[in-house]
């Protein structure tokens, strides 16, 4: 018989126990309990029992760790009317609390994200720092997107007068980074923008989550193009970008700086092209086998430097024979010739002070005003900064970039620009809390009210709700159209004889909008009181006013499929059957499911030429006809479907 499908997100605690079982099976007792005495024994002297040890802790830390590991029973519902090119795009924009969204993405995107960039609240005393409630997180999310607490009181910003000023910020950032690490691929890396308010604490948090050995650097970005003459002490002209990798061996892409190539010349028409003579020939470290004399063609004996030559005698002779190393006319000196064509670039600097490369805050402001004439964001990031970061990361052809503090949508804009420039196929996933602008206006200081008022007016002009996420979506929409138009104009200017690098008609400027909500399926809403009694009152396990597409996306989430996989729909006896990712998964939620549907699914699978796939049926679709359900299941099993691949909800 088909199994009941599990309705929660990835159970991280269970996953950790399974990892522990593989490493040390002897520490697991009956009932899946951990025998810590045995664990201490197998770890030997590595275990630290001394309470007086260095550690970074704060009030509520344990709760945030447990809360991050608690599975979510929510879902992500597609919003077609806000989306662009919904059926073809590979980009996602998700409205919702990023903590819950990160939980929901754990199955579908675990180990699949190549780059995370976030620009979280800096905790300047003016930020809205989200207060998590791990007991009832979805309901808490609905309360806080209206920025009121359970008693109807408006939430205030995280001011320094708050006795838990740093604590609240740490409790917010810690579980989100912990979940984000799971999503990174083995070659993945995270970049985090931050300023002095929490840079030190963020470094300690990241050291704990990613490991000190995965710290790459704390880059200094010159965020201002001019100093503040009114500063009382120092003009603060920079921010930090903390960089951590998933594994210690990650390396950034070498950078090729044209400004540092001016010394490459070719005065003697060397067929290998421009070159530079003069790179050092001495070894940085002393080694006995590198100590030897070199005899020049004129017979002059050249003594080795203090640490010896850079190469062995045989390698050095080969470089002499090939002309890479050349002697002076008198034979008393020799130099190494380095060719420009062989240069692989230099490691990037941790000083990001070239404004032409990384942009600055004022430029970001003008850039956004060019797309949206209303001044609607206070501190957007420039696309140059994100593009510079994207260019530091060696990725495959289809990297996924995640930004779960999406703000103005700069990351999406930068990704589309980079794809247009180099023909790449980068994909973005953006997550943004749909902060209520009306409530924000009421609690804002006078100098912030103008920006929020502009944002509200823009929402009215485009017929959108007064939500911050609506502005972000509109920015991405306009940015994509601008980029596509520029591609078309550049193609026309290049002429019909030049093959375009990027086809504007196939260029992905779309995005699927999804929104966080409670589960579409009653039994999966774990906090539903008196569940068994209430379910008897309904003919279907599905929540009212939820579409089949809502449920399809929830099943994809819980099954672990990427949310941009193609979804086709075919009919059998007038009933919808959903075909996900070319036969990877079939879903039928119709009434009166019969063997004709099972036969059609088998035929479609065979048409794709795949050995097997998975099938999910609505249990209510059999209307209590157990023999009918059994016939469908047995038919699929006879066709080669494993029982574990046959599920009901």
C-alpha positions in Angstrom: 0.0 0.0 0.0 1.2 3.6 -0.7 2.8 5.4 2.1 1.5 8.6 3.7 3.7 11.6 2.6 5.5 13.5 5.4 4.4 17.1 5.6 7.2 18.8 7.4 10.4 20.4 6.1 13.7 18.6 6.6 14.1 17.4 10.2 17.6 18.6 10.8 17.8 17.0 14.3 17.0 13.6 12.8 19.5 14.2 10.0 22.2 15.0 12.6 21.4 11.8 14.5 21.7 9.8 11.2 25.2 11.4 10.6 26.2 10.5 14.2 24.9 6.9 13.6 27.2 6.5 10.6 30.2 7.8 12.4 29.6 6.2 15.8 26.8 3.6 15.8 27.7 2.5 19.3 26.5 5.8 20.9 22.9 5.3 19.8 20.6 3.5 22.3 17.1 2.1 22.0 14.6 4.8 21.3 17.1 6.8 19.2 18.7 8.3 22.3 22.4 9.4 22.5 24.6 7.8 25.1 26.8 10.8 25.9 29.1 8.7 28.2 29.8 6.4 25.3 30.3 9.4 22.9 32.9 10.8 25.4 34.6 7.4 25.4 34.9 7.0 21.7 36.1 10.6 21.4 38.7 10.0 24.0 40.7 13.0 25.2 39.1 15.3 22.7 36.2 15.9 25.0 36.5 19.0 27.2 34.9 18.7 30.6 36.4 22.0 32.0 33.6 24.6 32.4 36.2 27.4 32.3 36.7 27.5 28.5 36.4 30.1 25.8 32.9 30.2 24.4 30.6 32.7 22.8 27.1 32.7 24.3 24.1 34.9 25.1 20.6 34.6 26.4 18.4 32.6 24.2 21.2 31.0 22.1 20.1 27.4 22.9 16.5 28.2 21.9 17.6 29.6 18.6 19.6 26.5 17.8 16.6 24.2 18.7 14.3 26.5 16.8 16.4 26.4 13.7 16.2 22.6 13.8 12.4 22.5 14.3 10.8 21.4 11.0 8.4 23.9 9.4 4.9 22.8 8.4 4.3 25.8 6.2 4.4 26.0 2.5 5.2 28.3 -0.4 2.3 29.2 -2.6 2.8 30.4 -6.2 1.5 33.9 -7.0 1.1 34.0 -10.7 -0.2 37.5 -11.0 3.0 39.0 -9.5 5.3 36.7 -11.4 7.0 37.3 -14.7 7.3 34.4 -17.3 6.1 32.0 -14.6 6.2 28.9 -16.7 9.7 29.4 -18.1 11.8 31.3 -15.6 14.4 29.7 -13.4 14.4 32.5 -10.8 12.5 32.7 -7.6 11.3 35.6 -5.4 9.8 34.5 -2.1 7.7 36.7 0.2 8.0 35.6 3.8 10.0 35.3 7.0 13.4 34.1 5.8 13.8 31.7 8.8 10.7 29.7 7.8 11.6 29.9 4.1 15.1 28.6 4.7 13.6 25.7 6.6 11.3 25.0 3.7 14.1 25.1 1.1 16.2 22.5 3.0 15.0 19.5 1.0 14.9 21.1 -2.4 18.1 23.1 -2.2 20.3 21.3 0.4 23.9 21.5 -0.9 22.8 23.1 -4.2 23.5 26.8 -3.5 26.8 28.1 -4.9 26.8 31.6 -3.5 24.9 33.3 -0.7 25.0 37.1 -0.4 23.1 38.9 2.3 22.9 42.4 3.6 21.2 41.9 6.9 20.0 44.6 9.4 23.1 46.3 10.8 21.5 46.8 14.2 22.1 50.5 14.0 19.2 51.2 16.5 16.8 51.9 13.6 16.4 48.4 12.2 13.4 46.2 12.4 14.9 43.1 14.0 12.4 40.2 13.6 11.4 38.5 16.8 11.2 34.7 16.3 8.6 32.5 18.0 9.7 28.9 17.5 6.6 27.5 19.1 4.1 28.9 16.6 6.3 30.3 13.9 3.9 30.7 11.0 1.2 32.5 13.1 4.0 34.6 14.6 5.1 35.5 11.0 1.6 36.8 10.2 1.5 38.9 13.3 4.9 40.4 12.8 4.5 41.2 9.1 1.8 43.6 10.4 4.5 44.6 13.0 2.3 44.0 16.0 2.7 41.6 18.8 0.2 39.1 20.1 -1.4 41.8 22.3 -1.9 44.2 19.4 1.0 46.5 20.4 3.2 47.9 17.6 6.7 46.5 17.5 9.5 49.1 17.7 12.9 49.2 16.2 15.8 47.5 18.0 17.1 50.6 19.9 20.2 50.7 22.0 18.1 51.5 25.0 16.7 47.9 24.7 18.3 45.8 27.4 18.6 42.9 24.9 20.0 45.1 22.0 22.8 42.7 20.9 21.0 39.6 22.1 17.9 40.2 19.9 20.2 40.7 16.9 22.2 37.5 17.6 19.0 35.5 18.1 17.8 36.7 14.7 21.0 36.1 12.7 22.2 32.9 14.2 19.5 30.4 13.2 19.3 31.9 9.7 23.0 31.4 9.1 22.9 27.9 10.5 20.2 27.0 7.9 22.0 28.8 5.1 25.1 26.7 5.7 23.2 23.5 4.9 22.1 25.0 1.6 25.6 25.7 0.4 27.3 23.3 -1.9 30.7 21.9 -1.1 32.2 24.6 -3.3 29.8 27.2 -1.9 30.7 30.5 -0.2 28.8 33.2 1.7 29.4 36.9 1.6 27.8 39.1 4.4 27.7 42.9 4.4 27.9 44.4 7.8 29.2 47.5 9.6 30.9 48.2 13.0 27.8 47.7 15.1 27.8 43.9 14.8 30.9 43.0 12.8 32.7 41.5 15.8 29.7 39.5 16.9 29.0 38.4 13.4 32.6 37.1 13.1 32.2 35.0 16.2 28.8 33.6 15.0 30.3 32.7 11.6 33.4 31.1 13.2 31.1 28.9 15.3 28.7 28.0 12.4 31.1 27.6 9.5 34.3 27.0 11.5 37.3 29.2 11.9 39.2 27.2 9.3 36.5 28.3 6.7 37.0 32.0 7.4 38.3 33.5 4.1 38.6 37.2 4.8 36.9 40.3 6.2 37.0 42.6 3.1 36.8 46.3 3.6 34.5 48.0 1.1 34.7 51.7 0.6 31.0 52.4 0.7 31.2 56.2 0.5 32.7 58.2 -2.4 33.3 61.3 -0.2 34.0 61.8 3.5 31.6 63.3 6.0 32.9 66.7 7.0 30.5 66.9 9.9 31.7 63.7 11.6 32.5 64.2 15.2 35.4 61.8 15.3 36.2 59.8 12.1 34.3 59.9 8.9 33.0 56.3 8.5 33.5 55.6 4.8 33.5 51.8 4.8 31.6 48.6 5.5 32.8 45.1 5.9 32.1 42.0 3.8 32.7 38.8 5.8 33.5 35.8 3.6 33.2 32.2 4.7 33.3 29.1 2.7 31.5 25.7 3.1 34.8 23.9 3.1 38.4 25.1 4.0 39.8 24.5 0.5 37.7 27.1 -1.3 39.6 29.7 -3.3 38.4 32.8 -5.0 38.8 33.3 -8.8 42.1 35.0 -9.8 41.6 38.6 -10.9 43.1 40.0 -14.1 43.8 43.7 -13.7 44.5 45.5 -17.0 46.0 48.5 -15.0 48.8 46.1 -13.7 49.7 44.9 -17.2 51.3 48.1 -18.5 54.9 46.7 -17.9 54.4 43.9 -20.4 56.1 44.9 -23.7 57.4 43.1 -26.8 60.4 45.2 -28.1 62.1 42.3 -29.8 58.9 40.9 -31.5 58.9 37.7 -29.4 56.4 35.4 -31.1 54.9 34.6 -27.7 53.7 38.1 -27.4 54.2 40.8 -24.7 56.4 39.8 -21.8 58.1 41.1 -18.6 61.7 40.3 -17.6 62.6 40.3 -14.0 60.5 38.0 -11.9 62.5 36.6 -8.9 64.5 33.4 -9.4 65.3 32.7 -5.7 63.5 30.2 -3.6 61.4 31.6 -0.7 62.6 28.8 1.5 65.9 27.1 1.9 66.3 23.6 0.4 69.6 21.8 -0.1 68.8 20.5 -3.6 68.3 24.1 -4.8 71.8 25.1 -3.9 74.0 24.8 -7.1 76.0 27.0 -9.5 74.8 28.0 -12.9 77.3 28.2 -15.8 76.4 30.8 -18.4 77.1 30.4 -22.1 80.1 32.7 -21.7 81.5 30.4 -19.0 80.7 32.7 -16.1 79.8 31.0 -12.8 76.7 32.4 -11.2 76.4 31.6 -7.5 73.0 30.7 -6.0 71.1 33.1 -3.7 70.9 32.5 0.0 67.9 30.1 -0.1 68.9 28.6 -3.5 67.2 28.8 -6.8 63.4 28.6 -7.3 63.7 25.3 -9.3 65.7 22.2 -9.4 68.8 22.1 -11.7 66.9 20.0 -14.3 63.9 22.4 -14.3 66.1 25.5 -14.5 68.0 24.0 -17.5 64.7 23.3 -19.3 63.6 26.9 -18.8 67.0 28.1 -20.2 66.6 25.7 -23.2 63.0 27.0 -24.0 64.1 30.7 -23.7 62.0 31.4 -20.7 65.2 32.3 -18.8 67.7 34.4 -20.7 71.3 35.5 -20.0 72.7 39.0 -20.3 75.3 39.6 -23.1 78.2 39.4 -20.6 76.8 36.2 -19.1 77.0 37.5 -15.5 73.2 37.7 -15.0 70.0 36.0 -16.1 66.4 36.9 -15.9 63.1 35.0 -16.2 60.7 36.1 -19.0 57.1 36.0 -18.1 54.5 36.2 -20.9 51.2 38.0 -20.6 49.5 35.1 -22.3 50.5 32.8 -19.4 49.2 35.1 -16.7 46.4 33.5 -14.7 45.6 36.5 -12.6 46.3 37.5 -9.1 44.5 36.7 -5.8 41.9 39.4 -5.1 42.6 42.0 -2.5 40.7 42.3 0.7 40.6 46.1 0.2 37.7 46.9 -2.0 38.4 50.6 -2.6 38.3 50.9 -6.3 34.9 52.7 -6.8 34.9 51.9 -10.5 34.9 48.2 -9.6 32.7 47.9 -6.5 30.6 51.1 -6.6 29.4 53.1 -3.6 26.3 54.0 -1.7 25.5 57.2 -3.6 25.9 55.4 -6.9 23.5 52.8 -5.7 21.0 55.5 -4.9 21.2 57.0 -8.4 21.1 53.6 -10.0 17.8 52.8 -8.3 16.4 56.3 -9.1 17.0 55.6 -12.7 14.7 52.6 -12.5 12.2 54.0 -10.0 12.2 57.8 -9.9 10.6 57.9 -6.5 13.2 57.7 -3.6 11.9 54.5 -2.0 15.0 52.8 -0.4 17.3 54.3 2.2 20.5 52.3 1.8 20.5 50.1 -1.3 23.6 48.3 -2.4 25.2 49.1 -5.9 24.9 46.4 -8.5 28.7 46.8 -9.1 29.4 45.5 -5.6 27.3 42.3 -6.2 28.8 41.8 -9.7 32.3 42.1 -8.2 31.4 39.4 -5.7 29.8 37.2 -8.4 33.1 37.6 -10.3 35.1 36.3 -7.4 33.4 32.9 -7.4 34.3 30.1 -9.7 31.1 28.3 -10.5 29.5 25.8 -12.9 27.4 27.0 -15.8 24.2 27.2 -13.8 25.0 28.5 -10.3 22.3 29.4 -7.9 22.7 32.7 -5.9 20.6 33.1 -2.7 19.9 36.4 -1.0 17.5 36.0 1.9 17.6 39.7 2.9 16.6 40.8 -0.5 15.8 44.5 0.3 15.7 46.5 -2.9 16.4 43.5 -5.1 20.0 44.5 -6.1 21.2 40.9 -6.2 18.6 39.9 -8.8 19.5 43.0 -10.9 23.2 42.2 -10.7 22.7 38.5 -11.6 20.7 39.5 -14.8 23.3 42.1 -15.7 26.2 39.6 -15.4 24.2 37.0 -17.5 23.7 39.6 -20.2 27.4 40.5 -20.2 29.0 37.1 -20.4 26.2 34.8 -21.5 26.0 33.0 -18.2 23.0 31.2 -16.8 23.1 32.3 -13.1 19.9 31.9 -11.2 18.7 33.8 -8.2 16.5 33.0 -5.2 15.5 36.1 -3.2 13.6 36.2 0.0 12.1 39.3 1.6 9.8 39.9 4.5 6.6 41.7 3.2 7.0 44.5 5.8 3.8 46.6 6.1 4.7 50.2 4.9 1.7 51.8 6.6 2.9 50.5 10.0 6.5 51.4 9.2 5.4 55.0 8.4 3.6 55.4 11.7 6.7 54.3 13.8 9.3 56.0 11.5 11.3 59.1 12.4 10.6 62.2 10.4 13.7 61.8 8.2 12.5 58.3 7.2 8.9 59.1 6.5 9.5 60.7 3.1 11.1 57.6 1.7 8.3 55.4 3.2 5.6 57.8 1.8 7.2 57.5 -1.6 7.1 53.8 -1.4 3.4 53.8 -0.5 2.7 56.1 -3.4 4.6 53.8 -5.8 2.5 50.9 -4.6 -0.6 52.8 -5.3 0.6 53.7 -8.8 1.3 50.1 -9.7 -1.8 48.8 -8.0 0.1 46.8 -5.3 -0.4 46.3 -1.6 1.6 48.6 0.7 4.4 46.0 1.3 8.2 46.4 1.0 8.4 43.3 -1.1 6.1 44.8 -3.8 8.7 47.6 -4.3 11.5 45.0 -4.6 9.5 43.0 -7.2 8.8 46.1 -9.2 12.5 47.0 -9.2 13.4 43.5 -10.6 10.7 43.7 -13.2 11.9 47.1 -14.5 15.6 46.1 -14.3 15.0 43.0 -16.4 13.1 45.0 -19.1 15.9 47.6 -19.2 18.6 44.9 -19.5 16.7 43.1 -22.3 16.2 46.4 -24.2 19.9 47.2 -23.9 20.7 43.7 -25.3 18.4 44.4 -28.3 19.9 47.8 -29.0 23.5 46.4 -28.7 22.6 43.6 -31.1 21.2 46.1 -33.6 24.4 48.3 -33.3 26.6 45.3 -33.8 24.9 44.4 -37.1 23.4 41.2 -38.5 26.7 39.7 -39.4 27.9 39.5 -35.8 26.5 36.5 -33.8 25.0 37.8 -30.6 26.5 36.5 -27.3 23.1 36.5 -25.7 19.8 36.0 -27.5 17.4 38.7 -26.0 14.4 36.6 -26.7 15.7 33.7 -24.7 17.3 35.7 -22.0 15.7 35.0 -18.6 14.4 38.2 -17.0 11.5 36.4 -15.3 10.9 35.3 -11.7 8.4 33.1 -10.0 6.8 34.8 -7.0 6.0 32.5 -4.1 4.6 33.4 -0.7 4.9 31.8 2.7 1.7 30.4 4.1 0.3 27.7 6.3 0.1 24.2 4.7 -2.5 23.6 2.1 -3.2 20.2 3.7 -5.0 20.1 7.1 -3.1 17.1 8.5 0.2 18.8 7.8 -0.8 21.8 10.0 0.7 20.2 13.1 -0.7 22.8 15.5 -4.3 22.2 14.4 -6.2 21.4 17.6 -8.4 18.3 17.8 -7.2 17.3 14.4 -8.7 13.9 14.1 -12.2 15.1 15.2 -12.1 18.0 12.8 -10.9 16.0 9.8 -14.1 14.0 9.9 -16.1 17.2 9.2 -14.4 17.6 5.8 -14.6 15.7 2.6 -11.1 16.7 1.5 -7.9 17.2 3.5 -7.2 20.3 1.6 -7.7 23.8 2.9 -10.5 25.9 1.3 -9.5 28.4 -1.4 -6.3 26.6 -2.2 -5.6 25.7 -5.8 -4.3 22.4 -7.1 -1.1 24.3 -8.1 -0.7 25.4 -4.5 -0.7 21.8 -3.4 1.6 20.7 -6.3 4.2 23.2 -5.2 3.9 22.1 -1.6 4.4 18.5 -2.6 7.5 19.5 -4.7 8.9 21.2 -1.5 8.3 18.3 0.7 9.6 15.8 -1.9 12.8 17.8 -2.4 12.4 19.0 -6.0 13.7 22.4 -7.2 10.8 24.9 -7.5 11.8 26.0 -11.0 11.4 22.5 -12.5 9.0 22.4 -15.4 5.4 21.4 -14.6 3.2 20.0 -17.4 -0.5 19.1 -17.1 -2.3 16.3 -19.0 -5.8 15.0 -18.6 -7.2 11.5 -18.1 -10.9 11.1 -18.2 -11.1 14.9 -17.6 -9.0 14.7 -14.5 -5.7 16.7 -14.1 -2.4 14.8 -13.8 0.7 16.9 -13.1 4.0 15.9 -14.7 6.9 17.4 -12.8 10.4 17.6 -14.3 9.7 15.4 -17.3 8.4 12.4 -15.4 10.4 12.7 -12.2 7.2 13.1 -10.3 3.5 12.6 -11.1 0.7 14.1 -9.0 -3.0 13.5 -9.2 -5.3 15.3 -6.8 -8.6 14.6 -8.6 -11.8 12.9 -7.3 -12.6 9.3 -8.3 -9.1 8.2 -9.2 -9.0 5.0 -11.1 -6.7 2.6 -12.9 -6.9 4.6 -16.1 -4.9 7.3 -14.4 -2.3 4.8 -13.3 -2.0 3.4 -16.8 -1.6 6.9 -18.3 1.2 7.7 -15.8 3.0 4.5 -16.7 2.6 5.3 -20.4 4.0 8.8 -19.9 6.9 7.5 -18.0 7.7 5.0 -20.7 7.4 7.8 -23.3 10.2 9.7 -21.4 12.3 6.5 -21.4 13.1 6.6 -17.7 13.2 3.5 -15.5 11.1 4.9 -12.7 9.7 8.0 -11.0 7.4 8.8 -8.1 3.6 9.2 -7.9 1.5 11.1 -5.3 -2.2 10.6 -5.1 -4.8 12.4 -3.0 -6.0 9.8 -0.6 -9.5 11.4 -0.6 -9.5 10.9 -4.4 -10.3 7.2 -3.9 -13.4 8.2 -1.8 -12.8 5.3 0.6 -12.5 2.8 -2.2 -9.6 0.8 -0.7 -9.8 -1.9 -3.5 -9.6 0.8 -6.1 -6.6 2.4 -4.5 -4.9 -1.1 -4.1 -5.5 -1.8 -7.8 -3.8 1.5 -8.8 -0.9 0.8 -6.5 -0.4 -2.7 -7.6 -0.6 -1.7 -11.3 2.2 0.8 -10.7 4.3 -1.6 -8.7 4.0 -4.2 -11.5 5.2 -1.5 -13.9 8.4 -1.2 -11.9 7.5 1.5 -9.4 9.2 0.9 -6.0 6.7 1.0 -3.1 8.6 3.8 -1.5 8.0 5.9 -4.6 4.2 5.6 -4.2 2.7 8.2 -1.8 -0.6 9.5 -0.7 -1.7 12.7 1.1 
